């Protein structure tokens, strides 16, 4: 699903050559020295889990933290922060070939699906990757909205990855995926976990 006139994160670069951290940095302001250092090779060796490049770039630039005092972005173990809220949600073996089939839109999901939560909101909404491939660059974002109108499906699958989803949610080119209708109104701010 293309939701804007350029491919922001298909190969890590927008159509005009801007990388995912720079695009999100334009929306959030580029932090100085707040990123987290993660040993991605060790993570893959120990757990079998490879994560999307745009997410790894985001972690390197922004680190784990909270966006607009609403959306908490989880990270794997990092220097100075050995605990991992990201790996708490790993309920499958990443080395096993997935058996799922998907597409964008409203979906029915269960605990048996290969879901890895990467962000949570203060309202209890959760953003996941649906890990339906061994290639993390093909993982779509799926959102579970805790508060939905009666008769509305709480699950929504977006045909895009982490960076494209985050940029679209922030700049308004993607309809608000979360329960709070005002969380993504500019100006935007990101508070790293080190800032308390």
C-alpha positions in Angstrom: 0.0 0.0 0.0 1.5 3.3 -1.1 0.2 6.2 0.9 2.3 9.0 -0.4 4.1 10.0 -3.7 7.5 8.5 -2.8 8.9 5.4 -1.3 10.3 6.5 2.0 11.8 3.3 3.3 11.8 0.7 0.6 15.5 0.6 0.4 16.3 2.8 3.4 16.1 6.0 1.3 13.3 8.2 0.2 12.9 8.9 -3.5 15.0 12.0 -3.0 17.8 10.1 -1.2 16.8 10.9 2.4 17.4 8.1 4.9 14.7 7.0 7.4 16.4 8.6 10.4 16.7 11.9 8.5 13.0 11.8 7.5 11.8 11.0 11.0 14.4 13.6 12.3 12.8 16.3 10.2 9.5 15.5 12.0 10.9 15.1 15.5 14.1 17.2 15.4 17.4 15.4 15.2 18.7 14.5 18.7 22.3 14.8 19.7 23.9 11.7 21.1 20.7 10.1 22.3 20.7 6.9 20.2 21.3 3.5 21.6 24.2 1.1 20.7 22.8 -2.4 20.1 25.0 -5.4 19.2 22.7 -6.5 16.3 24.9 -9.4 15.3 24.9 -10.8 18.9 21.1 -10.4 19.1 20.7 -12.4 15.9 23.2 -15.0 17.0 21.5 -15.5 20.4 17.8 -15.3 19.5 17.7 -15.8 15.7 16.0 -12.5 15.5 16.9 -10.0 12.7 15.1 -6.6 12.8 14.3 -4.3 10.0 17.0 -1.8 8.9 14.8 1.3 9.3 14.1 0.3 12.9 17.9 -0.4 13.6 18.6 3.1 12.1 15.9 4.7 14.3 17.4 3.0 17.5 20.9 4.2 16.5 19.7 7.8 16.1 16.9 8.2 18.7 17.2 5.2 21.0 14.4 3.7 23.1 11.9 6.2 24.5 8.6 7.9 24.1 7.1 9.9 21.3 4.8 12.8 22.1 4.4 11.5 25.6 2.2 8.8 24.1 3.9 6.2 22.0 6.7 4.2 23.8 9.2 2.6 21.3 10.7 -0.6 22.6 14.3 -1.6 22.0 16.4 -4.7 22.5 19.2 -4.8 25.1 21.6 -1.9 24.5 24.7 -0.5 26.1 23.8 0.9 29.5 20.3 -0.7 29.3 20.5 -4.5 29.5 16.8 -5.1 30.0 14.7 -5.5 26.8 11.0 -4.6 26.5 11.3 -5.6 22.9 12.3 -9.2 23.5 9.5 -9.5 26.2 7.1 -9.8 23.4 9.0 -12.5 21.4 6.6 -15.4 21.5 7.9 -17.5 18.5 11.1 -18.9 17.2 12.5 -16.5 14.6 14.5 -19.3 13.0 11.3 -21.2 12.0 9.7 -20.6 8.6 6.4 -18.7 9.1 3.1 -20.2 7.9 1.0 -17.0 7.6 -0.6 -15.2 4.7 -1.4 -11.5 4.7 -2.3 -8.3 3.1 -3.1 -4.7 4.2 -6.4 -3.9 5.9 -8.6 -5.2 8.6 -7.3 -8.6 9.9 -8.2 -11.3 12.4 -5.2 -12.2 14.5 -4.5 -14.5 17.4 -1.7 -15.5 19.8 -0.6 -18.1 17.3 0.4 -15.4 14.8 4.0 -14.3 14.7 3.6 -10.9 16.2 6.4 -8.9 17.8 5.4 -5.7 19.6 7.7 -2.7 19.0 5.6 0.1 20.5 2.8 0.7 23.0 0.6 3.7 23.8 -0.7 5.1 27.1 -4.2 3.9 26.0 -3.1 0.3 25.7 -2.8 0.2 21.9 0.1 -1.9 20.6 2.0 -1.7 17.3 3.5 -5.0 16.1 5.5 -6.3 13.3 3.7 -9.3 11.7 6.7 -11.5 11.2 5.3 -13.6 8.3 8.6 -13.9 6.5 12.2 -14.7 7.5 13.1 -11.4 5.8 12.4 -8.5 8.3 12.4 -6.0 5.5 9.1 -7.4 4.3 7.4 -7.2 7.7 4.2 -5.1 7.8 3.0 -3.1 10.8 -0.1 -4.3 12.6 -1.9 -2.2 15.2 -4.2 -3.4 17.9 -6.4 -0.5 19.1 -7.8 -1.1 22.6 -10.5 1.5 22.3 -12.6 1.2 19.1 -16.3 1.9 18.4 -18.6 -1.0 18.7 -18.6 -3.2 15.6 -15.1 -1.9 14.5 -12.3 -4.4 14.3 -9.5 -3.7 16.8 -6.8 -5.0 14.5 -5.5 -3.2 11.4 -2.6 -4.3 9.1 -0.7 -1.6 7.2 1.2 -2.6 4.1 4.3 -0.9 5.2 7.3 -1.2 7.5 8.3 0.6 10.7 9.8 3.8 9.2 7.1 4.4 6.7 4.4 3.8 9.3 6.0 6.1 11.9 6.6 8.9 9.4 3.1 8.6 7.9 1.5 8.6 11.4 3.5 11.7 12.4 3.1 13.8 9.2 -0.6 12.9 8.8 -0.4 11.2 5.4 -1.5 8.0 7.2 -4.8 8.1 9.0 -4.2 8.1 12.8 -3.7 4.4 13.7 -4.1 4.8 17.5 -7.0 5.5 19.9 -6.0 9.0 20.8 -7.0 11.4 18.0 -4.6 14.1 19.1 -1.3 12.4 19.8 0.2 13.2 16.5 -0.5 16.9 16.3 2.8 18.9 15.9 5.1 20.0 17.3 6.5 16.5 17.9 8.9 15.5 20.6 10.8 12.4 21.5 12.1 11.7 25.0 14.9 9.1 25.2 14.8 6.7 28.2 17.9 8.4 29.6 16.0 11.7 30.0 13.8 10.1 32.7 
